[in-house]
Amino acid sequence: MNTSPALLSAANSLLIIVDIQAKLSAVMPETEAGLMTANTGILLEAAGLLSIPVLLTEQYPKGLGATDASIAQKLPEAAQVFEKTGFSCCSAEGFCAALECSGRKQIILAGLEAHVCVLQTALELRHNGYQVYVAEDAICSRKAEHKFYALQRMQQQGIAIINYESILFEWLRDASHPNFRRISGLLR
């Protein structure tokens, strides 16, 4: 049986972490920011175990600071970090080249803010021929309705809205995967 091209494949995936910086996270609703950070951390740990490339952006770090320490400590060693002032990650110098060099076509997005940087990045990546998946429980906006309408708009444009657990199990595909126990252990 042929596998659906809509299912994520660890061999074709790339994880992008968008602007999860302490100063930005601090102005998000506390519960949602906590969930976003925890779920993003789990995605990062799984990406490291499965050798899935990670690109991370920081929005104007001179003013907004560096990546949140809880995220930075979980970055795989080979993760690439890009500073930006434009809202789309695609505006960061070297970002698109790194993405293209990866050869990966399935892009998973997590981060801040859903209705600004995540939205603009998702739309540009989709326009440029990538399959884009937004981890709805690993993104956040200051206002719940901003996130809601951003997700709705992205979905209308052919971007898949997914949750972090679905991502993990699509990457694994089978309970016999050598990393199944370690990755399923992240969910406890």
C-alpha positions in Angstrom: 0.0 0.0 0.0 1.3 3.5 -0.9 1.7 5.9 2.0 -0.2 9.2 1.8 2.0 12.2 0.9 0.0 14.2 3.4 1.6 12.2 6.3 4.8 13.6 7.7 8.0 11.7 7.1 11.0 12.1 9.3 13.3 11.8 6.3 11.5 14.7 4.6 10.7 17.0 7.6 12.4 20.1 8.9 11.3 21.9 12.1 11.3 25.7 12.2 11.2 27.5 15.6 9.9 31.0 15.2 11.0 33.7 17.7 10.5 32.0 21.0 12.3 34.7 22.9 11.9 35.4 26.6 10.7 39.0 26.2 8.1 37.9 23.6 6.9 34.9 25.6 6.5 37.1 28.7 3.7 39.1 27.0 1.7 36.0 26.0 -1.1 34.5 28.1 0.8 32.5 30.7 -0.9 29.1 30.2 -0.7 29.2 26.4 2.9 30.3 26.5 3.8 27.5 28.9 2.1 24.9 26.6 3.8 26.3 23.5 7.2 26.2 25.2 6.7 22.6 26.6 5.3 21.3 23.3 8.1 22.9 21.3 10.6 21.4 23.6 9.2 18.0 23.0 9.3 18.6 19.2 13.0 19.6 19.5 13.9 16.6 21.6 12.2 14.3 19.0 13.8 16.1 16.1 17.2 15.5 17.8 16.6 11.8 18.2 15.4 11.4 14.6 18.0 13.7 13.0 15.4 16.1 11.7 17.0 19.5 10.8 16.1 22.5 12.9 16.1 26.2 11.9 15.5 28.8 14.6 14.8 32.5 14.2 15.1 35.4 16.6 13.2 38.6 15.9 15.4 41.7 16.5 17.4 40.0 19.3 19.1 43.3 20.2 15.7 44.5 21.5 13.8 41.3 22.3 16.7 39.2 23.6 17.9 35.7 22.8 15.9 32.5 22.5 14.2 31.4 25.7 16.7 29.3 27.7 14.3 26.4 28.0 14.2 26.2 24.2 17.9 27.0 23.6 19.0 24.1 25.8 17.0 21.6 23.7 18.3 22.7 20.3 20.1 19.9 18.5 23.8 20.6 18.0 23.3 21.1 14.2 20.5 23.6 14.6 21.0 26.8 12.6 20.0 30.2 14.2 19.0 33.3 12.1 18.4 36.8 13.3 15.7 38.8 11.5 13.8 42.1 11.5 11.3 41.1 8.8 8.3 39.2 10.1 8.6 36.2 7.8 11.5 33.8 8.5 12.1 33.9 4.8 13.4 37.5 5.2 16.3 36.4 7.4 19.7 36.4 5.6 20.7 32.9 4.7 17.4 31.3 5.8 16.0 30.3 2.4 19.4 29.0 1.3 19.6 26.8 4.4 16.1 25.6 3.9 16.8 24.7 0.2 20.1 23.0 1.1 18.3 20.7 3.5 16.4 19.2 0.6 13.4 18.8 2.9 9.9 19.7 1.7 7.7 19.1 4.8 8.1 22.1 7.1 6.7 22.1 10.6 6.3 25.5 12.3 6.2 26.3 16.0 6.6 29.7 17.8 5.5 33.3 18.0 3.3 35.1 17.1 0.7 33.0 15.3 -0.9 35.9 13.5 2.3 37.7 12.5 5.6 35.8 12.0 4.2 32.3 11.9 1.4 33.3 9.5 3.7 35.2 7.2 6.3 32.4 7.2 3.7 29.7 6.5 2.2 31.6 3.6 5.6 32.3 2.0 6.7 28.8 2.4 3.5 27.4 0.9 3.8 29.9 -2.0 7.3 28.5 -2.6 6.2 24.9 -2.9 6.7 23.5 0.5 4.2 21.4 2.4 3.6 23.4 5.6 2.4 22.1 8.9 1.6 24.4 11.8 1.7 22.8 15.3 -1.3 24.5 16.7 -0.4 23.6 20.3 3.2 24.9 19.8 2.2 28.4 18.7 0.9 31.4 20.5 -0.5 34.9 20.1 -1.2 37.6 22.7 -4.9 37.3 22.0 -6.7 34.0 21.5 -8.8 35.4 18.6 -5.6 36.4 16.7 -4.4 32.8 16.9 -7.8 31.5 15.9 -8.1 33.6 12.8 -4.5 33.1 11.8 -5.1 29.3 11.9 -8.3 29.7 9.9 -6.5 31.8 7.3 -3.6 29.4 7.0 -5.9 26.4 6.6 -7.8 28.2 3.9 -4.5 28.6 2.0 -3.7 24.8 2.1 -1.5 24.8 5.2 -2.0 21.8 7.5 -3.0 22.5 11.1 -1.7 19.7 13.3 -0.8 19.0 16.9 2.6 18.1 18.3 1.6 14.5 19.2 0.4 13.8 15.6 3.8 15.1 14.4 5.7 12.7 16.7 3.7 9.7 15.7 3.8 10.5 12.0 7.6 10.8 12.3 7.7 7.3 14.0 5.0 5.6 11.9 5.3 2.4 13.8 5.6 1.2 17.5 8.5 -0.9 16.3 10.6 2.2 15.5 13.9 2.1 17.5 13.1 5.5 19.1 9.5 4.7 19.9 10.0 4.3 23.7 12.2 7.4 24.0 9.8 9.6 22.1 6.6 8.2 23.6 8.3 8.8 27.0 8.4 12.5 26.2 4.6 12.5 26.3 4.4 11.6 30.0 
